[in-house]
C-alpha cells in the first residue's frame, strides 16, 4: 500500500500530467480563433473560385444538350440517353443561359428576355457576378472560352478559363459524342447573378471541406504540431533528471511493436482526423445535444479529456521508445515481439536443424559443384575466339593421345616425342604472348604518362579487345582534357570579362561621385546624378545576371511548373519589347499557330528565355532588316526559331556563344553582360529542352526545342495549388 502511494506521488508522473493538461488547455484556447476562421471562410471570395472551378464539366455537357435542343439534329431520345439526368439539370436553376448565332448575333433558344440577352451577349461585367462564353467555329471545334464577372479577380478568371477548357476538351474526346451533333457556328453563354452565385456556392460547399480547411489552418495544425514536438522532447529529456525519470516504470516496459502500432494508427492513418472532427463538431455547436443552452462547459470538458488522452498516448509511446538510448542493442533483443518469436522458433528447431545440416552438408556441396559445372557448360560460348582455340587444342590432344594408346608397346616412344613437341609449342606460344603483353603495357604506360595523342597500334592477338578498350579510354581522356582546358580558358576569360564589365560602371560611379562633391552648378549636379543612377542600375543588372546564371549552372533553381499558353506568352514578350524593336528599326515577322498551345512549363523562366533572345536581336541585328520568328507545333515537342541579319560580322564560335560572358562583339562596344544567351540556354535545359545557335554568312539563327511534358491531372494540380496557398497563408 505504501509502495503504491509512493508511486502515485512520483514527481515524474505529476510533471507529465501537468504538461499534458497545459498542452490540452493551449489547444482549447485556439478554438475561438478556429471559429473565427471558419466564419471568415464563409465570406471569402475564394469560395467562389473553388465552386466555379468545378462547374466546367456540367457546362461542357450542356453545350451539346442545349445545341441539340435548338437544332433537333439528333434524335431527342439519343440526346437524353447521353446527357439526360446530368448535373446541369441542377446547375441551370442558378443560371441564365442562351445560344447566339455567330453570324447575326440572334438568340436561338429565347430562354431569356431582351434585357438579359443583351447582358449575356455584350458581357456587361457589372451585371453578372459570373459569366462564361463558349464560341464554336464553323467546323464544330471550340474556338475559345471567355470568363468574367464582378466577383472574380483577373487571376481567378484565368484559372477558371483553364479548367473550363480542360473539361471541354475532355468531353469532346469522349467516345459517345460521335452520336450527338456538335455545336457549329454558335456562341453559348452561361451567367449567374450575385444572388444565384451565393446560393450555388452554399449548395456546393460540403461539410468535409470545412473540416479539411480547419485542419490545415495555422490555428490547428501548427499548434498541434508544436505541442507534439514539445511532448516528444519532454518524453525524451525528462529521464535526464533522476527525480523525473519514469521510463523504467512497468507501464512503459512494453514490446516495441505495441506503441509503434498505436502511434501509427493515431498519427499516420486516417484515425488522426478524429480529434479535428471533434473540434469541428464542438465549434459548430453539434457535439452534444443542447449546446447553446448551457452545455458548452460539458463539451469543453470532453474536449479537454480527449486532448489529455491523445497527448498522453504520444507521451507514453515516446517514453517507451526512450529505452532504446538506455538499452541500445539489448532493446531490440529483449523489447520486441519479433525477437521473442524468433528465439522461440529457433530454440524449438535448433536440434533438428543441427542434424539436418550435418546430413545435408555433403549432398549440398555435391549438388552445388554439379550445378556449377552444368551451368558453365550450358553457357559456354563457342563463338568466342578463346573458347574455340581451347576446344581445338583439346580435340587435337585427344586425337594424339588416342593414336598413342593404339600403338601399345611403342606408344611410350610416341608419347615422349609428343611431349617434347608440345613443350616447344607452348614455350613459343608463351613467349609470343609475353611480347604482345609488353606492347599492351607500353600502351597503358603512354596513357599513364599523359601521351594522349600517341596512337595505339599493332596486332596484339589475344589482347586486341583490351587494345580497343584502351583506344576508347584514350579518346575519352583526350575529350575530358580538352574540355578541362576549355573550362580553364573560360574561367580565365570569365574573370577578365567580369572585371571589365563590373569595373566600367564602377569607375564611372566613382568618377562622377568625386565630380558631384565639388560641383556647385545645380544643372551639372543633376546631370551627374542621372549618370550615377544609370551606371548603378547597369551595375545592378550585371550582378543580378551573374547570380542568376550561377544558380542555373549549379542546378539550384526551383521550377514552378504550370499550364502556359506558349503562343500567348511569346506574343506578350514581343509587345512588351515593342519600344526596343522600334528603336532598333527592325521589322518583326511573326508566324505563330492561330490556336492556343498549352504546355507544362515554368512561366517566368520561359518568359525570360524569349525576352533574352528578342533583346539580343534588338542589340545586334542590322537596322532596317526583317526578323523572322516562327513556332511549329510538332507531335512531342514545340520548335521555335528566331532569325535575323547581324549588323557586324559573325566570326565567333557558335558552340561557345552560349557560354557565360561570351559575346558576339569582341570589342564589347554594346551594353550587355554576356549572360543573356547563357541564361536562356540554362533555363531551356532546366525544362528538358535545347537551345542551338547557328550562323550562315551574316544570318544569325536561334532554335529552341521544348518537349511536351505530360500535364498532371486537374485534381492533382488543384491539390498542389491548395497546398501552395496554405503554405503562403502559414508563412
C-alpha positions as CSV (number, residue, x, y, z in Angstrom):
1,X,0.0,0.0,0.0
2,X,2.8,2.4,0.9
3,X,4.6,1.5,-2.4
4,X,1.5,2.3,-4.5
5,X,1.1,5.6,-2.6
6,X,4.7,6.5,-3.2
7,X,4.5,5.7,-7.0
8,X,1.3,7.8,-7.3
9,X,3.2,10.8,-5.9
10,X,6.2,10.3,-8.1
11,X,7.3,13.8,-9.3
12,X,7.7,12.5,-12.9
13,X,4.0,11.5,-13.2
14,X,2.9,14.8,-11.7
15,X,5.1,16.7,-14.1
16,X,3.8,14.6,-17.0
17,X,0.2,15.3,-16.1
18,X,0.8,19.0,-15.7
19,X,2.4,19.1,-19.1
20,X,-0.4,17.2,-20.7
21,X,-3.0,19.4,-19.0
22,X,-1.2,22.5,-20.1
23,X,-0.9,21.4,-23.7
24,X,-4.7,20.5,-23.7
25,X,-5.6,23.9,-22.4
26,X,-3.4,25.5,-25.1
27,X,-5.4,23.6,-27.8
28,X,-8.7,24.6,-26.2
29,X,-7.5,28.3,-26.2
30,X,-7.2,28.1,-30.0
31,X,-10.9,27.1,-30.5
32,X,-12.1,30.7,-30.7
33,X,-9.5,31.6,-33.4
34,X,-10.6,28.5,-35.3
35,X,-14.3,29.5,-35.1
36,X,-13.5,33.0,-36.4
37,X,-11.5,31.5,-39.3
38,X,-14.5,29.3,-40.3
39,X,-16.8,32.3,-40.2
40,X,-14.3,34.3,-42.4
41,X,-14.1,31.3,-44.8
42,X,-17.9,31.5,-45.4
43,X,-17.5,35.1,-46.7
44,X,-14.2,34.6,-48.6
45,X,-14.1,35.2,-52.3
46,X,-12.1,32.0,-52.6
47,X,-15.3,30.1,-52.1
48,X,-16.5,31.4,-55.4
49,X,-13.3,30.2,-57.1
50,X,-13.5,26.7,-55.6
51,X,-17.1,26.3,-56.6
52,X,-16.8,27.7,-60.1
53,X,-13.8,25.6,-60.9
54,X,-15.9,22.5,-60.6
55,X,-18.7,23.6,-62.9
56,X,-16.7,23.1,-66.1
57,X,-17.9,19.5,-66.8
58,X,-21.5,20.5,-66.4
59,X,-21.3,23.4,-68.9
60,X,-19.3,21.3,-71.4
61,X,-22.0,18.7,-71.5
62,X,-24.7,21.4,-71.5
63,X,-23.2,22.8,-74.8
64,X,-24.2,19.6,-76.6
65,X,-27.5,19.3,-74.8
66,X,-28.7,22.9,-75.5
67,X,-27.4,22.9,-79.1
68,X,-29.4,19.8,-80.0
69,X,-32.4,21.1,-78.2
70,X,-32.3,24.1,-80.6
71,X,-31.2,22.4,-83.8
72,X,-33.0,19.0,-83.4
73,X,-30.2,17.5,-85.5
74,X,-30.0,14.4,-83.2
75,X,-33.0,12.4,-82.0
76,X,-34.2,13.7,-78.7
77,X,-34.1,10.2,-77.2
78,X,-30.5,9.7,-78.1
79,X,-29.7,13.1,-76.5
80,X,-31.5,12.2,-73.3
81,X,-29.8,8.8,-73.3
82,X,-26.4,10.5,-73.5
83,X,-27.0,13.7,-71.3
84,X,-30.3,13.1,-69.5
85,X,-30.4,13.4,-65.7
86,X,-27.0,15.1,-65.7
87,X,-25.7,17.6,-63.0
88,X,-26.6,20.5,-65.4
89,X,-30.3,19.9,-64.6
90,X,-29.5,21.2,-61.1
91,X,-26.9,23.8,-62.1
92,X,-29.1,25.6,-64.6
93,X,-31.5,26.6,-61.9
94,X,-28.9,29.1,-60.8
95,X,-28.0,30.3,-64.3
96,X,-29.2,32.5,-67.2
97,X,-28.1,30.9,-70.5
98,X,-28.6,31.4,-74.2
99,X,-27.3,30.4,-77.6
100,X,-26.4,33.1,-80.1
101,X,-25.8,32.8,-83.9
102,X,-22.2,33.8,-84.7
103,X,-23.3,35.5,-87.9
104,X,-26.0,38.0,-86.9
105,X,-25.9,37.5,-83.1
106,X,-29.6,36.4,-83.0
107,X,-30.7,34.5,-79.9
108,X,-31.7,30.9,-80.9
109,X,-33.3,29.4,-77.8
110,X,-35.1,32.5,-76.5
111,X,-34.8,31.4,-72.9
112,X,-34.3,35.0,-71.6
113,X,-35.8,38.4,-72.1
114,X,-34.3,41.1,-74.3
115,X,-32.5,42.9,-71.5
116,X,-31.0,39.7,-70.2
117,X,-29.9,38.7,-73.7
118,X,-28.1,42.0,-74.1
119,X,-26.2,41.5,-70.8
120,X,-25.3,37.9,-71.8
121,X,-24.2,38.7,-75.3
122,X,-22.4,42.0,-74.7
123,X,-20.8,40.8,-71.5
124,X,-21.7,43.7,-69.2
125,X,-19.5,42.7,-66.3
126,X,-21.2,44.9,-63.8
127,X,-24.5,42.9,-64.2
128,X,-23.4,39.3,-63.7
129,X,-21.1,38.0,-60.9
130,X,-20.0,35.2,-63.2
131,X,-20.2,34.8,-67.0
132,X,-18.7,32.0,-69.2
133,X,-18.8,32.3,-73.0
134,X,-18.1,29.3,-75.3
135,X,-17.5,30.1,-79.0
136,X,-17.7,27.3,-81.6
137,X,-16.4,27.7,-85.2
138,X,-18.0,26.6,-88.4
139,X,-16.2,23.2,-88.3
140,X,-17.6,22.4,-84.8
141,X,-14.3,23.0,-82.9
142,X,-14.1,25.1,-79.8
143,X,-12.6,28.4,-80.8
144,X,-12.3,29.9,-77.3
145,X,-13.7,30.4,-73.8
146,X,-14.1,33.8,-72.0
147,X,-14.7,34.2,-68.3
148,X,-15.5,37.4,-66.4
149,X,-17.7,38.7,-63.6
150,X,-17.9,41.2,-60.8
151,X,-17.0,38.5,-58.1
152,X,-13.8,37.4,-59.9
153,X,-10.3,38.7,-60.0
154,X,-8.2,38.5,-63.2
155,X,-6.2,35.6,-61.9
156,X,-9.4,33.8,-60.9
157,X,-10.7,34.3,-64.4
158,X,-7.6,32.8,-65.8
159,X,-7.7,29.7,-63.6
160,X,-11.4,29.1,-64.3
161,X,-10.8,29.5,-68.0
162,X,-8.1,26.9,-67.9
163,X,-10.4,24.5,-66.0
164,X,-13.3,25.0,-68.4
165,X,-11.0,24.5,-71.4
166,X,-9.7,21.2,-70.0
167,X,-13.2,19.9,-69.2
168,X,-14.4,20.9,-72.7
169,X,-11.5,19.1,-74.3
170,X,-12.2,16.0,-72.2
171,X,-15.9,15.9,-73.1
172,X,-15.0,16.5,-76.8
173,X,-12.8,13.4,-76.8
174,X,-15.4,11.2,-75.2
175,X,-16.4,8.3,-77.4
176,X,-20.2,8.9,-77.1
177,X,-20.0,12.3,-78.7
178,X,-20.0,10.8,-82.1
179,X,-23.7,10.0,-81.9
180,X,-24.7,13.5,-80.8
181,X,-24.3,16.6,-83.1
182,X,-21.6,19.1,-82.1
183,X,-22.3,22.8,-81.8
184,X,-21.5,24.6,-85.0
185,X,-21.0,28.4,-85.6
186,X,-22.7,29.4,-82.4
187,X,-21.8,31.1,-79.1
188,X,-23.3,29.7,-75.9
189,X,-23.3,31.9,-72.8
190,X,-23.9,31.0,-69.2
191,X,-24.1,33.6,-66.4
192,X,-25.0,33.9,-62.7
193,X,-26.1,37.0,-60.8
194,X,-24.6,37.6,-57.4
195,X,-27.7,36.2,-55.6
196,X,-27.6,33.0,-57.6
197,X,-23.9,32.6,-57.3
198,X,-24.1,32.8,-53.5
199,X,-26.9,30.2,-53.5
200,X,-24.9,27.9,-55.8
201,X,-21.8,28.2,-53.6
202,X,-23.8,27.4,-50.4
203,X,-25.2,24.4,-52.2
204,X,-21.7,23.2,-53.4
205,X,-19.8,23.7,-50.1
206,X,-19.5,20.2,-48.4
207,X,-19.0,19.6,-44.7
208,X,-15.8,17.6,-45.3
209,X,-14.2,20.7,-47.0
210,X,-14.9,22.7,-43.8
211,X,-13.1,20.1,-41.7
212,X,-10.2,20.0,-44.2
213,X,-9.9,23.8,-44.2
214,X,-9.9,23.8,-40.4
215,X,-7.3,21.0,-40.2
216,X,-4.9,22.9,-42.5
217,X,-5.1,26.2,-40.7
218,X,-2.2,27.5,-38.6
219,X,-4.6,27.8,-35.7
220,X,-5.0,24.0,-35.5
221,X,-2.1,22.3,-37.5
222,X,0.8,24.5,-36.3
223,X,-0.4,24.5,-32.7
224,X,-0.9,20.7,-32.8
225,X,2.5,20.1,-34.4
226,X,4.4,22.3,-31.9
227,X,2.7,20.7,-29.0
228,X,3.5,17.2,-30.3
229,X,7.1,18.2,-30.7
230,X,7.2,19.6,-27.1
231,X,5.7,16.4,-25.8
232,X,8.2,14.3,-27.7
233,X,11.1,16.4,-26.4
234,X,9.7,16.1,-22.9
235,X,9.4,12.4,-23.1
236,X,13.0,12.0,-24.3
237,X,14.6,14.6,-22.0
238,X,12.7,14.1,-18.7
239,X,14.7,10.9,-17.8
240,X,17.8,13.1,-17.7
241,X,16.7,14.2,-14.3
242,X,16.6,11.2,-11.9
243,X,13.7,12.7,-10.0
244,X,11.6,13.0,-13.1
245,X,12.7,9.6,-14.6
246,X,9.6,7.4,-15.0
247,X,10.8,5.5,-18.1
248,X,11.6,2.4,-16.1
249,X,8.1,2.0,-14.7
250,X,6.2,-1.1,-15.7
251,X,3.7,0.9,-17.8
252,X,6.5,1.8,-20.2
253,X,8.1,-1.7,-20.2
254,X,6.1,-2.9,-23.3
255,X,7.3,-4.5,-26.6
256,X,8.3,-2.1,-29.3
257,X,5.5,-3.2,-31.7
258,X,2.7,-2.2,-29.3
259,X,3.4,1.6,-29.1
260,X,4.5,1.6,-32.7
261,X,1.2,0.3,-34.0
262,X,-0.8,2.5,-31.7
263,X,1.1,5.7,-32.7
264,X,0.9,4.7,-36.3
265,X,-2.8,4.3,-36.2
266,X,-3.4,7.6,-34.3
267,X,-0.9,9.9,-36.0
268,X,-0.3,8.4,-39.5
269,X,-3.6,6.8,-40.7
270,X,-7.0,8.5,-41.1
271,X,-7.7,8.0,-37.4
272,X,-5.5,11.1,-36.8
273,X,-8.5,13.1,-38.1
274,X,-10.7,12.0,-35.2
275,X,-9.6,15.0,-32.9
276,X,-10.2,17.6,-35.7
277,X,-13.7,16.2,-36.3
278,X,-14.5,16.5,-32.6
279,X,-13.1,20.1,-32.6
280,X,-15.3,21.0,-35.7
281,X,-18.4,19.5,-34.0
282,X,-17.6,21.5,-30.9
283,X,-17.1,24.8,-32.8
284,X,-20.2,24.2,-34.9
285,X,-22.3,23.5,-31.8
286,X,-23.3,20.0,-32.7
287,X,-21.0,17.8,-30.5
288,X,-23.7,17.1,-27.9
289,X,-27.4,17.9,-27.8
290,X,-28.3,21.1,-26.0
291,X,-25.2,23.1,-26.9
292,X,-26.1,26.8,-26.8
293,X,-28.2,26.2,-23.7
294,X,-25.5,25.7,-21.1
295,X,-23.9,22.5,-22.4
296,X,-20.8,24.3,-23.7
297,X,-18.9,23.6,-20.5
298,X,-19.6,19.9,-20.7
299,X,-18.4,19.9,-24.3
300,X,-15.1,21.7,-23.3
301,X,-14.5,19.2,-20.5
302,X,-14.9,16.3,-23.0
303,X,-12.5,18.1,-25.4
304,X,-10.0,18.6,-22.5
305,X,-10.2,14.9,-21.6
306,X,-9.8,13.9,-25.3
307,X,-6.6,16.0,-25.7
308,X,-5.2,14.7,-22.4
309,X,-5.7,11.1,-23.6
310,X,-4.5,11.9,-27.1
311,X,-1.3,13.7,-26.0
312,X,-0.9,11.1,-23.2
313,X,-0.7,8.3,-25.7
314,X,2.0,10.2,-27.6
315,X,4.0,10.8,-24.3
316,X,3.6,7.2,-23.3
317,X,4.8,5.9,-26.8
318,X,7.8,8.1,-26.9
319,X,8.8,7.3,-23.3
320,X,8.6,3.6,-24.3
321,X,11.0,4.3,-27.2
322,X,13.3,6.2,-24.8
323,X,14.6,2.9,-23.6
324,X,16.5,2.5,-26.9
325,X,19.0,5.1,-25.7
326,X,19.5,3.3,-22.4
327,X,19.4,-0.4,-23.5
328,X,20.9,0.1,-27.0
329,X,21.3,-3.3,-28.7
330,X,19.7,-5.1,-25.9
331,X,16.4,-3.2,-26.5
332,X,15.9,-5.0,-29.8
333,X,16.6,-8.4,-28.3
334,X,14.5,-8.0,-25.2
335,X,11.8,-5.5,-26.0
336,X,10.5,-6.7,-29.4
337,X,7.9,-9.4,-30.1
338,X,9.7,-10.3,-33.3
339,X,12.9,-11.2,-31.4
340,X,10.9,-13.2,-28.9
341,X,9.1,-15.2,-31.6
342,X,12.4,-15.7,-33.4
343,X,14.1,-17.1,-30.3
344,X,11.2,-19.4,-29.6
345,X,11.2,-21.0,-33.0
346,X,15.0,-21.1,-33.1
347,X,15.2,-23.0,-29.8
348,X,12.5,-25.4,-30.9
349,X,14.1,-26.2,-34.2
350,X,17.8,-26.0,-33.0
351,X,18.3,-29.7,-32.6
352,X,16.5,-30.6,-35.8
353,X,18.5,-28.0,-37.7
354,X,21.9,-29.3,-36.4
355,X,21.2,-32.9,-37.6
356,X,19.7,-31.7,-40.8
357,X,22.7,-29.6,-41.6
358,X,25.1,-32.5,-41.0
359,X,23.1,-34.8,-43.2
360,X,22.6,-32.3,-46.0
361,X,26.0,-30.7,-45.9
362,X,27.8,-33.2,-48.2
363,X,24.8,-33.5,-50.5
364,X,24.6,-29.7,-50.8
365,X,28.2,-29.4,-51.8
366,X,27.9,-32.2,-54.4
367,X,24.8,-30.6,-55.9
368,X,26.5,-27.2,-55.9
369,X,29.6,-28.5,-57.7
370,X,27.5,-30.4,-60.3
371,X,25.2,-27.4,-60.8
372,X,28.2,-25.1,-61.3
373,X,29.8,-27.4,-63.9
374,X,26.4,-27.8,-65.7
375,X,25.8,-24.1,-65.8
376,X,29.3,-23.4,-67.2
377,X,28.8,-26.0,-69.9
378,X,25.3,-24.6,-70.7
379,X,26.6,-21.0,-71.1
380,X,29.8,-21.9,-73.0
381,X,30.1,-19.6,-76.0
382,X,31.8,-21.4,-78.9
383,X,31.6,-18.2,-81.0
384,X,34.2,-16.7,-78.7
385,X,37.7,-17.0,-80.2
386,X,39.4,-18.1,-77.0
387,X,36.8,-20.9,-76.4
388,X,37.2,-22.1,-80.0
389,X,41.0,-22.2,-79.6
390,X,40.8,-24.2,-76.4
391,X,38.4,-26.6,-78.0
392,X,40.7,-27.1,-80.9
393,X,43.7,-27.8,-78.6
394,X,41.6,-30.3,-76.6
395,X,40.4,-32.1,-79.7
396,X,44.0,-32.3,-81.1
397,X,45.3,-33.5,-77.8
398,X,42.6,-36.1,-77.6
399,X,43.4,-37.3,-81.1
400,X,47.1,-37.6,-80.4
401,X,46.6,-39.5,-77.1
402,X,44.1,-41.8,-78.8
403,X,46.7,-42.5,-81.5
404,X,49.4,-43.1,-78.9
405,X,47.1,-45.6,-77.0
406,X,46.6,-47.8,-80.0
407,X,50.3,-48.2,-80.6
408,X,50.6,-50.5,-77.5
409,X,54.3,-51.2,-77.0
410,X,55.6,-48.3,-79.0
411,X,53.2,-45.9,-77.5
412,X,55.7,-44.5,-74.9
413,X,58.1,-43.5,-77.7
414,X,55.3,-41.6,-79.5
415,X,54.3,-40.0,-76.1
416,X,57.8,-38.7,-75.5
417,X,58.1,-37.2,-78.9
418,X,54.6,-35.6,-78.5
419,X,55.5,-34.2,-75.1
420,X,58.8,-32.6,-76.4
421,X,56.9,-31.1,-79.4
422,X,54.2,-29.8,-77.0
423,X,56.8,-28.2,-74.8
424,X,58.4,-26.2,-77.6
425,X,55.0,-25.2,-78.9
426,X,53.8,-24.0,-75.6
427,X,57.1,-22.1,-75.0
428,X,56.8,-20.3,-78.3
429,X,53.2,-19.5,-77.7
430,X,54.0,-18.2,-74.2
431,X,56.9,-16.1,-75.5
432,X,54.7,-14.6,-78.2
433,X,52.0,-13.9,-75.6
434,X,54.6,-12.1,-73.4
435,X,55.7,-9.9,-76.3
436,X,52.1,-8.9,-77.0
437,X,51.5,-8.3,-73.3
438,X,54.6,-5.9,-73.3
439,X,53.0,-4.0,-76.2
440,X,49.8,-3.7,-74.2
441,X,51.7,-2.4,-71.2
442,X,53.5,0.1,-73.4
443,X,50.2,1.5,-74.5
444,X,48.9,1.7,-70.9
445,X,52.1,3.5,-69.8
446,X,51.6,6.0,-72.6
447,X,48.2,6.7,-71.3
448,X,49.5,6.9,-67.7
449,X,52.2,9.4,-68.8
450,X,49.6,11.6,-70.5
451,X,50.6,10.9,-74.1
452,X,47.0,11.1,-75.4
453,X,47.9,11.9,-79.0
454,X,50.2,8.9,-79.5
455,X,48.3,6.3,-81.5
456,X,47.8,2.8,-80.0
457,X,48.6,0.5,-82.9
458,X,49.8,-3.1,-83.5
459,X,48.4,-6.5,-83.5
460,X,48.5,-8.0,-80.0
461,X,46.4,-11.1,-80.7
462,X,44.6,-12.2,-77.7
463,X,44.7,-8.7,-76.2
464,X,43.1,-7.0,-79.2
465,X,39.8,-6.4,-77.3
466,X,41.7,-4.7,-74.5
467,X,43.5,-2.6,-77.0
468,X,40.2,-1.5,-78.4
469,X,39.0,-0.5,-75.0
470,X,42.3,1.4,-74.4
471,X,41.6,3.4,-77.6
472,X,38.2,4.3,-76.2
473,X,39.7,5.3,-72.9
474,X,42.4,7.4,-74.7
475,X,39.7,9.1,-76.7
476,X,37.6,9.7,-73.6
477,X,40.6,11.1,-71.7
478,X,41.5,13.4,-74.6
479,X,38.0,14.7,-74.7
480,X,38.0,15.3,-71.0
481,X,41.3,17.0,-71.1
482,X,40.2,19.2,-74.0
483,X,37.0,20.1,-72.1
484,X,39.0,20.9,-68.9
485,X,41.4,23.1,-70.9
486,X,38.4,24.8,-72.4
487,X,36.9,25.3,-68.9
488,X,40.1,26.7,-67.6
489,X,40.3,29.1,-70.6
490,X,36.6,30.1,-70.0
491,X,37.4,30.7,-66.3
492,X,40.2,33.0,-67.2
493,X,38.1,34.8,-69.7
494,X,35.2,34.9,-67.1
495,X,37.4,36.7,-64.5
496,X,38.7,39.1,-67.2
497,X,35.2,39.8,-68.5
498,X,33.6,40.1,-65.1
499,X,36.3,42.5,-64.0
500,X,35.9,44.6,-67.2
501,X,32.0,44.7,-67.1
502,X,31.9,45.5,-63.4
503,X,34.8,47.9,-63.4
504,X,33.4,50.1,-66.2
505,X,30.2,51.3,-64.4
506,X,32.0,51.2,-61.0
507,X,34.7,53.5,-62.3
508,X,32.1,55.8,-63.8
509,X,30.3,55.9,-60.4
510,X,33.5,56.7,-58.5
511,X,34.4,59.5,-61.1
512,X,31.0,61.1,-61.0
513,X,30.8,60.9,-57.3
514,X,34.1,62.9,-57.0
515,X,32.8,65.4,-59.5
516,X,29.5,65.7,-57.6
517,X,31.3,66.5,-54.4
518,X,32.9,69.6,-55.8
519,X,30.3,70.7,-58.3
520,X,28.2,73.8,-57.4
521,X,26.2,74.1,-60.6
522,X,22.8,72.5,-59.9
523,X,22.2,71.6,-63.6
524,X,25.5,69.7,-63.7
525,X,24.8,68.1,-60.4
526,X,21.5,66.9,-61.7
527,X,23.3,65.6,-64.8
528,X,25.9,63.8,-62.7
529,X,23.1,62.2,-60.6
530,X,21.4,60.9,-63.7
531,X,24.6,59.3,-64.9
532,X,25.2,57.8,-61.4
533,X,21.7,56.3,-61.5
534,X,22.2,54.8,-64.9
535,X,25.5,53.3,-64.0
536,X,24.2,52.0,-60.7
537,X,21.2,50.3,-62.5
538,X,23.7,48.9,-65.0
539,X,25.8,47.5,-62.2
540,X,22.7,46.1,-60.5
541,X,21.7,44.3,-63.7
542,X,25.1,42.8,-64.2
543,X,25.2,41.5,-60.6
544,X,21.7,40.0,-60.8
545,X,22.5,38.3,-64.1
546,X,25.7,36.9,-62.6
547,X,23.8,35.5,-59.6
548,X,21.1,34.1,-61.8
549,X,23.5,32.2,-64.2
550,X,25.4,30.9,-61.2
551,X,22.2,29.4,-59.7
552,X,21.2,27.9,-63.1
553,X,24.7,26.4,-63.6
554,X,24.6,24.8,-60.1
555,X,21.0,23.5,-60.8
556,X,20.0,25.4,-57.6
557,X,16.8,26.7,-59.3
558,X,13.3,26.0,-58.1
559,X,11.0,25.4,-61.0
560,X,7.3,26.4,-60.8
561,X,5.5,24.4,-63.4
562,X,2.0,25.4,-64.6
563,X,-0.2,25.4,-67.6
564,X,1.2,28.0,-70.0
565,X,-0.1,29.1,-73.4
566,X,3.3,29.5,-75.1
567,X,1.8,31.3,-78.1
568,X,0.3,34.0,-76.0
569,X,3.4,34.2,-73.9
570,X,5.7,34.8,-76.9
571,X,3.2,37.5,-78.2
572,X,3.3,39.1,-74.8
573,X,7.1,39.3,-74.8
574,X,7.0,40.9,-78.3
575,X,4.5,43.5,-77.2
576,X,6.4,44.4,-74.0
577,X,9.6,44.9,-76.0
578,X,7.9,46.8,-78.8
579,X,9.7,50.0,-78.0
580,X,13.1,48.4,-78.2
581,X,12.1,46.9,-81.5
582,X,11.1,50.2,-82.9
583,X,14.2,51.9,-81.6
584,X,16.3,49.3,-83.4
585,X,14.4,49.9,-86.7
586,X,13.5,46.2,-87.1
587,X,10.6,44.6,-88.9
588,X,9.4,41.6,-87.0
589,X,7.6,38.9,-89.0
590,X,5.6,36.5,-86.8
591,X,4.5,33.1,-87.9
592,X,2.7,31.6,-84.9
593,X,-0.1,29.0,-84.5
594,X,-3.6,30.5,-84.5
595,X,-4.8,28.2,-81.7
596,X,-3.8,28.1,-78.1
597,X,-0.8,25.8,-77.4
598,X,-0.9,25.0,-73.7
599,X,2.2,23.3,-72.3
600,X,3.6,22.4,-68.8
601,X,6.3,24.9,-68.3
602,X,7.7,27.4,-65.8
603,X,6.1,30.6,-67.0
604,X,8.7,33.1,-65.6
605,X,11.7,31.1,-66.9
606,X,10.1,30.6,-70.3
607,X,9.3,34.4,-70.5
608,X,13.0,35.1,-69.6
609,X,14.1,32.8,-72.5
610,X,12.1,34.7,-75.1
611,X,12.9,38.1,-73.6
612,X,16.7,37.5,-73.7
613,X,16.6,36.3,-77.3
614,X,14.5,39.2,-78.5
615,X,16.6,41.7,-76.6
616,X,19.7,40.1,-78.1
617,X,18.2,40.6,-81.6
618,X,17.4,44.3,-80.9
619,X,21.1,44.9,-79.9
620,X,22.9,43.1,-82.6
621,X,20.6,43.0,-85.7
622,X,21.2,45.2,-88.6
623,X,18.7,48.2,-88.6
624,X,16.0,48.3,-91.3
625,X,16.1,44.5,-91.8
626,X,13.5,41.8,-91.1
627,X,13.4,39.4,-88.2
628,X,11.6,36.1,-88.6
629,X,10.1,34.4,-85.5
630,X,8.4,31.1,-86.2
631,X,6.7,28.5,-84.0
632,X,5.9,24.9,-85.1
633,X,3.7,22.5,-83.2
634,X,5.2,19.0,-83.5
635,X,4.0,15.7,-82.2
636,X,6.1,15.5,-79.0
637,X,7.7,19.0,-78.9
638,X,7.4,22.6,-79.9
639,X,10.1,24.2,-82.1
640,X,10.7,27.9,-82.1
641,X,13.2,29.6,-84.5
642,X,14.4,33.2,-84.5
643,X,16.4,34.5,-87.5
644,X,17.9,37.9,-88.1
645,X,20.7,39.6,-90.1
646,X,23.6,40.6,-87.9
647,X,24.9,44.2,-88.1
648,X,28.5,43.0,-87.7
649,X,30.5,40.1,-89.0
650,X,29.7,36.8,-87.3
651,X,33.2,35.5,-86.5
652,X,32.5,33.8,-83.2
653,X,32.3,30.1,-82.3
654,X,28.6,29.1,-82.2
655,X,29.3,26.3,-79.7
656,X,30.8,28.8,-77.2
657,X,28.5,31.8,-77.8
658,X,26.0,30.4,-75.2
659,X,28.8,30.1,-72.5
660,X,29.0,32.6,-69.7
661,X,30.4,36.1,-70.6
662,X,30.9,35.2,-74.2
663,X,29.6,38.0,-76.6
664,X,29.4,38.4,-80.3
665,X,31.0,41.8,-80.3
666,X,34.5,41.0,-79.1
667,X,35.3,44.7,-78.7
668,X,32.3,44.9,-76.2
669,X,31.1,48.2,-77.5
670,X,27.4,47.4,-76.9
671,X,25.8,47.3,-73.4
672,X,25.3,43.8,-72.1
673,X,26.6,41.3,-69.6
674,X,27.3,38.5,-72.0
675,X,25.0,36.3,-69.9
676,X,21.7,36.6,-71.9
677,X,22.2,33.6,-74.1
678,X,23.8,31.6,-71.3
679,X,20.8,32.3,-69.1
680,X,18.4,31.4,-71.9
681,X,20.2,28.1,-72.6
682,X,20.3,27.2,-68.9
683,X,16.5,27.8,-68.5
684,X,15.7,25.8,-71.6
685,X,17.8,22.9,-70.4
686,X,16.2,23.0,-66.9
687,X,12.9,22.4,-68.7
688,X,14.4,19.4,-70.6
689,X,14.7,21.3,-73.9
690,X,17.6,22.5,-76.1
691,X,18.9,25.8,-77.5
692,X,21.1,25.7,-80.6
693,X,22.8,28.7,-82.2
694,X,23.8,28.6,-85.8
695,X,25.1,31.1,-88.4
696,X,25.3,31.3,-92.1
697,X,27.2,34.3,-93.5
698,X,25.5,37.2,-91.7
699,X,22.4,35.2,-90.8
700,X,22.0,34.6,-87.0
701,X,19.6,31.8,-86.1
702,X,18.4,30.5,-82.7
703,X,16.5,27.2,-82.5
704,X,14.6,26.4,-79.3
705,X,13.1,23.0,-78.7
706,X,10.8,22.4,-75.7
707,X,9.3,18.9,-75.1
708,X,5.6,18.5,-74.4
709,X,5.7,17.2,-70.9
710,X,2.7,15.4,-69.6
711,X,0.3,17.8,-67.7
712,X,-0.7,16.4,-64.3
713,X,-4.4,15.6,-63.8
714,X,-6.5,18.6,-62.9
715,X,-7.3,17.2,-59.4
716,X,-3.6,16.8,-58.6
717,X,-2.9,20.3,-59.9
718,X,-5.6,21.8,-57.7
719,X,-4.3,20.0,-54.7
720,X,-0.8,21.3,-55.3
721,X,-2.2,24.8,-55.7
722,X,-4.1,24.4,-52.5
723,X,-1.0,23.3,-50.7
724,X,0.9,26.2,-52.0
725,X,-1.8,28.6,-50.9
726,X,-1.8,27.0,-47.4
727,X,1.9,27.4,-47.2
728,X,1.6,31.0,-48.1
729,X,-1.1,31.6,-45.5
730,X,1.1,29.8,-42.9
731,X,4.1,31.9,-43.7
